[in-house]
C-alpha cells in the first residue's frame, strides 16, 4: 500500500484491504532503513509488473476464455484490476487459509467499491457467501490448505472449477512455506488435472550463497521458517522442480533480469521517486528472487 501511495504503480483497491502505512521519517534521519525500503519497494514494483505481464499474455492467448486460480492470494486485488481493464477470465478463483479468507470476505461485504464489481460481473442464481467462502459467477474465494490438494480440488469444483478450460495458476511467495514434498504434490496435482495450463511462481532463488543464508537467518529470527527453501537453490533447481512435476516447458529468470525487461521510461520514473545511489544491495536482493513459469499445452496455444 505504501508503494502505491508513493506512486510506484496504480492500485485503487489496495486501500480497502490494508490500513494506511505509517508515516516515514525524512531520508536523512534513517538512511540505512530507507535504502532497505527502497530496495524492497523497487523489488515489489518489478514483481507486480513481471507477474502481471505473464498473466496478461495468458489472457490474451486464450482471449479470456480461461480461468485463473490464485494460490495463497491473501489481500491481492488482481480480480478488481482485471475487471477495470475488461480482462476478466471466465472465472477467477482465490485460495487461502480460512482465517485469511474470512478477513477478506468481511472487507468485501463491508466496502461497496469491492462488492459492487463482484455484483456487476455476476449472473444467474443468487450469490453464495458465508464466513469462509464466497461464490459468484466470475469470482470465487475459497478457504483451504494448499498442502492437501484433494481437499483443494473438491472445494474448487464445488465453486464450478472447469478442468477442461485453459487454467493459469499463480503462486507468489507461497510454495517456499511448504515442504518440498508438499509443493511438489501441489504442482503435480495442477499438471495432472488441467490439459492446458500455465503456472507462475514468484519466490526466492540462489539461497545457498552467503546473501541467501543471511536472508534465511533474518527470517528465522522473526520466527519465519522457509520449509521449502531447498528447490530455491538456483534457477536450474526452480526449473527442474516444475519439469519433474509433469510440466512440459519451464523457464526461470531472476528479478534483476525482469527489471531490465520492464519499459525503461517507467523504470526511470520510479527510480526518480526516491533517488538513492546505493544500487549494489538492490542488485543482490533482485538476484535472490525470481519468476518461474511453466506450461503444458495439449491444444498448442
VMD Tcl script that draws the C-alpha trace (Angstrom):
set ca {
  {0.00 0.00 0.00}
  {2.86 2.36 0.76}
  {4.42 1.72 -2.68}
  {1.07 2.55 -4.30}
  {0.66 5.74 -2.24}
  {4.14 6.92 -3.34}
  {3.25 6.24 -6.99}
  {5.18 3.08 -7.94}
  {2.08 1.67 -9.66}
  {-1.67 2.23 -9.60}
  {-3.99 0.13 -7.46}
  {-7.21 1.88 -6.38}
  {-8.35 -1.19 -4.39}
  {-5.48 -1.93 -2.00}
  {-6.66 0.84 0.36}
  {-9.77 -1.22 1.16}
  {-7.72 -4.22 2.33}
  {-4.68 -2.70 4.02}
  {-4.66 0.04 6.62}
  {-2.73 3.24 5.90}
  {1.02 2.69 6.09}
  {2.71 4.52 8.96}
  {4.33 7.81 8.05}
  {8.03 7.54 7.34}
  {10.86 9.65 8.70}
  {12.74 12.02 6.38}
  {15.52 10.30 4.37}
  {18.43 11.83 6.30}
  {17.11 10.58 9.67}
  {17.45 6.91 8.88}
  {19.27 6.39 5.64}
  {20.04 2.70 6.21}
  {16.37 1.81 6.76}
  {15.30 4.00 3.85}
  {17.72 2.27 1.50}
  {16.39 -1.11 2.63}
  {12.84 0.12 1.93}
  {13.79 1.47 -1.49}
  {15.28 -1.89 -2.49}
  {12.07 -3.60 -1.42}
  {9.67 -1.12 -2.98}
  {11.52 -1.33 -6.29}
  {11.55 -5.11 -5.89}
  {7.76 -5.09 -5.39}
  {7.43 -2.90 -8.48}
  {9.34 -5.46 -10.59}
  {7.32 -8.31 -9.10}
  {3.94 -6.67 -9.75}
  {4.83 -5.78 -13.35}
  {6.61 -9.05 -14.13}
  {3.79 -11.27 -12.86}
  {1.16 -9.02 -14.45}
  {2.92 -9.22 -17.84}
  {2.72 -13.04 -17.84}
  {-0.90 -13.07 -16.63}
  {-1.96 -10.68 -19.39}
  {-0.06 -12.70 -22.01}
  {-2.05 -15.79 -20.94}
  {-5.36 -13.87 -21.02}
  {-4.51 -12.57 -24.49}
  {-3.57 -16.02 -25.84}
  {-6.80 -17.56 -24.52}
  {-8.88 -14.45 -25.37}
  {-10.01 -14.56 -21.71}
  {-11.70 -17.91 -22.33}
  {-9.88 -19.38 -19.33}
  {-9.80 -19.46 -15.55}
  {-7.25 -18.14 -13.06}
  {-6.53 -19.81 -9.72}
  {-4.59 -17.52 -7.38}
  {-2.96 -19.73 -4.74}
  {-2.33 -18.12 -1.36}
  {-3.93 -14.92 -2.67}
  {-4.02 -13.03 0.64}
  {-5.32 -9.49 0.14}
  {-4.48 -9.46 -3.58}
  {-6.56 -7.08 -5.73}
  {-5.98 -8.57 -9.19}
  {-9.62 -9.55 -9.80}
  {-10.76 -5.91 -9.48}
  {-7.92 -4.53 -11.58}
  {-8.57 -7.03 -14.39}
  {-12.27 -6.14 -14.34}
  {-11.39 -2.45 -14.75}
  {-9.28 -3.34 -17.79}
  {-12.02 -5.55 -19.23}
  {-9.70 -8.56 -18.95}
  {-11.63 -10.85 -16.62}
  {-11.22 -14.57 -17.30}
  {-14.33 -16.73 -17.43}
  {-13.81 -17.33 -13.70}
  {-11.30 -16.06 -11.15}
  {-10.58 -18.19 -8.06}
  {-8.65 -17.26 -4.94}
  {-7.48 -19.74 -2.30}
  {-6.04 -19.05 1.13}
  {-6.29 -20.22 4.73}
  {-9.87 -19.92 6.09}
  {-8.77 -17.23 8.59}
  {-7.38 -15.00 5.78}
  {-10.43 -15.68 3.60}
  {-12.79 -14.66 6.44}
  {-10.95 -11.33 6.76}
  {-11.09 -10.70 3.02}
  {-14.79 -11.57 2.79}
  {-15.52 -9.19 5.68}
  {-13.76 -6.37 3.76}
  {-15.59 -7.20 0.54}
  {-19.01 -7.28 2.26}
  {-18.45 -4.03 4.13}
  {-16.92 -1.97 1.27}
  {-19.10 -1.18 -1.78}
  {-16.11 -0.43 -4.11}
  {-15.17 -4.12 -3.61}
  {-18.62 -5.74 -3.56}
  {-20.07 -3.74 -6.48}
  {-17.71 -5.12 -9.17}
  {-18.50 -8.68 -7.99}
  {-22.24 -7.99 -8.24}
  {-21.83 -6.31 -11.65}
  {-20.00 -9.31 -13.11}
  {-22.40 -11.82 -11.54}
  {-25.21 -13.51 -13.44}
  {-27.57 -16.36 -12.67}
  {-28.67 -17.51 -9.23}
  {-28.14 -15.60 -6.04}
  {-24.60 -15.10 -4.90}
  {-23.38 -17.59 -2.28}
  {-21.50 -16.20 0.69}
  {-20.61 -17.48 4.15}
  {-17.79 -16.74 6.57}
  {-15.17 -18.86 4.75}
  {-16.18 -18.77 1.10}
  {-17.78 -16.55 -1.50}
  {-19.00 -17.75 -4.88}
  {-20.29 -15.63 -7.74}
  {-20.35 -16.49 -11.44}
  {-17.00 -14.75 -12.14}
  {-15.22 -14.58 -8.76}
  {-14.77 -17.17 -6.06}
  {-12.79 -17.16 -2.84}
  {-12.18 -20.45 -1.08}
  {-10.74 -21.25 2.35}
  {-8.42 -24.27 2.01}
  {-4.97 -25.57 2.94}
  {-2.81 -25.84 -0.20}
  {-0.85 -28.71 1.36}
  {-3.84 -31.01 0.78}
  {-4.64 -30.98 -2.93}
  {-7.59 -33.43 -2.82}
  {-9.40 -31.14 -0.36}
  {-8.46 -28.16 -2.54}
  {-9.78 -29.77 -5.72}
  {-13.06 -30.74 -4.04}
  {-13.65 -27.17 -2.81}
  {-12.75 -25.60 -6.17}
  {-15.05 -27.98 -8.05}
  {-17.87 -27.07 -5.67}
  {-17.31 -23.49 -6.90}
  {-17.51 -24.53 -10.59}
  {-13.86 -25.11 -11.44}
  {-13.80 -26.44 -15.03}
  {-10.78 -28.71 -15.59}
  {-11.25 -28.52 -19.36}
  {-10.75 -24.75 -19.52}
  {-7.23 -23.35 -20.05}
  {-6.09 -22.62 -16.48}
  {-3.50 -20.26 -15.07}
  {-2.25 -20.90 -11.53}
  {-0.42 -18.09 -9.75}
  {1.71 -18.57 -6.60}
  {3.62 -15.59 -5.19}
  {5.86 -16.44 -2.22}
  {3.66 -19.42 -1.36}
  {5.47 -22.67 -2.22}
  {8.52 -21.71 -0.15}
  {6.44 -22.03 3.04}
  {5.59 -25.70 2.35}
  {7.93 -28.66 2.46}
  {9.40 -29.56 -0.98}
  {7.22 -32.70 -0.96}
  {4.03 -30.69 -0.33}
  {4.77 -28.13 -3.06}
  {5.70 -30.97 -5.47}
  {2.33 -32.61 -4.74}
  {0.51 -29.35 -5.46}
  {2.43 -28.80 -8.72}
  {1.85 -32.44 -9.77}
  {-1.85 -32.12 -9.00}
  {-2.09 -29.00 -11.19}
  {-0.09 -30.54 -14.06}
  {-2.18 -33.72 -13.89}
  {-5.58 -32.02 -13.61}
  {-5.60 -29.47 -16.44}
  {-4.79 -30.46 -20.05}
  {-4.00 -26.83 -20.95}
  {-2.37 -24.90 -18.14}
  {0.31 -22.49 -17.05}
  {1.78 -21.87 -13.62}
  {3.57 -18.71 -12.47}
  {5.74 -18.93 -9.35}
  {7.46 -15.93 -7.74}
  {9.85 -16.69 -4.91}
  {13.44 -16.80 -3.66}
  {16.40 -18.16 -5.62}
  {20.20 -18.56 -5.15}
  {19.59 -19.24 -1.47}
  {22.77 -21.25 -0.93}
  {25.19 -18.32 -1.20}
  {26.15 -16.03 1.69}
  {23.49 -13.41 0.92}
  {20.83 -16.13 0.74}
  {21.94 -17.57 4.06}
  {21.71 -14.13 5.72}
  {18.15 -13.76 4.33}
  {17.22 -17.14 5.85}
  {18.78 -16.25 9.22}
  {16.98 -12.88 9.32}
  {13.66 -14.60 8.68}
  {14.35 -17.29 11.29}
  {15.00 -14.57 13.87}
  {11.44 -13.39 13.18}
  {10.09 -16.95 13.69}
  {9.57 -17.34 9.96}
  {10.95 -20.62 8.69}
  {11.19 -21.31 4.97}
  {10.28 -25.00 4.98}
  {10.57 -25.20 1.19}
  {13.85 -23.40 0.59}
  {15.55 -26.47 -0.95}
  {14.19 -26.02 -4.53}
  {15.24 -22.33 -4.33}
  {18.95 -23.17 -4.69}
  {19.26 -21.93 -8.28}
  {17.32 -21.04 -11.41}
  {18.05 -24.59 -12.62}
  {16.59 -26.17 -9.48}
  {13.50 -23.97 -9.84}
  {13.02 -25.10 -13.45}
  {13.75 -28.71 -12.61}
  {11.09 -28.91 -9.87}
  {8.48 -27.81 -12.44}
  {9.62 -30.31 -15.08}
  {9.77 -33.14 -12.53}
  {6.18 -32.33 -11.51}
  {4.91 -33.03 -15.02}
  {5.04 -29.62 -16.70}
  {6.21 -29.73 -20.33}
  {8.11 -26.44 -20.60}
  {9.62 -24.38 -17.80}
  {11.58 -21.14 -17.57}
  {13.05 -19.11 -14.69}
  {14.67 -15.69 -14.61}
  {15.92 -13.64 -11.69}
  {14.30 -10.32 -10.83}
  {17.31 -8.27 -11.96}
  {16.67 -9.61 -15.46}
  {12.93 -8.94 -15.11}
  {13.77 -5.37 -14.04}
  {15.90 -4.89 -17.18}
  {13.00 -6.10 -19.38}
  {10.47 -3.60 -17.99}
  {9.58 -0.47 -20.01}
  {12.61 1.72 -19.31}
  {10.73 5.03 -19.36}
  {8.62 3.83 -16.44}
  {11.67 2.42 -14.64}
  {13.29 5.87 -14.88}
  {10.10 7.41 -13.47}
  {10.05 5.15 -10.41}
  {13.78 5.48 -9.81}
  {13.24 9.24 -9.57}
  {10.54 8.82 -6.90}
  {13.08 8.24 -4.12}
  {16.56 8.62 -5.51}
  {19.25 6.62 -3.75}
  {22.62 5.83 -5.26}
  {23.28 2.55 -3.39}
  {22.49 0.06 -6.17}
  {24.67 -2.86 -5.12}
  {22.38 -4.11 -2.35}
  {19.40 -3.73 -4.66}
  {21.07 -5.90 -7.32}
  {21.94 -8.55 -4.74}
  {18.37 -8.62 -3.47}
  {16.95 -8.85 -7.00}
  {19.28 -11.75 -7.82}
  {17.74 -13.64 -4.90}
  {14.16 -13.58 -6.21}
  {12.86 -14.98 -9.46}
  {9.82 -15.55 -11.61}
  {9.39 -19.08 -12.97}
  {6.68 -20.17 -15.32}
  {5.76 -23.49 -16.86}
  {3.10 -24.77 -19.21}
  {1.51 -27.86 -20.58}
  {-0.46 -27.42 -23.70}
  {-2.47 -30.16 -25.38}
  {-4.09 -27.68 -27.82}
  {-0.99 -25.76 -28.94}
  {-1.99 -22.37 -27.60}
}
mol new
graphics top color blue
foreach p $ca { graphics top sphere $p radius 0.5 }
foreach p [lrange $ca 0 end-1] q [lrange $ca 1 end] { graphics top cylinder $p $q radius 0.2 }
display resetview
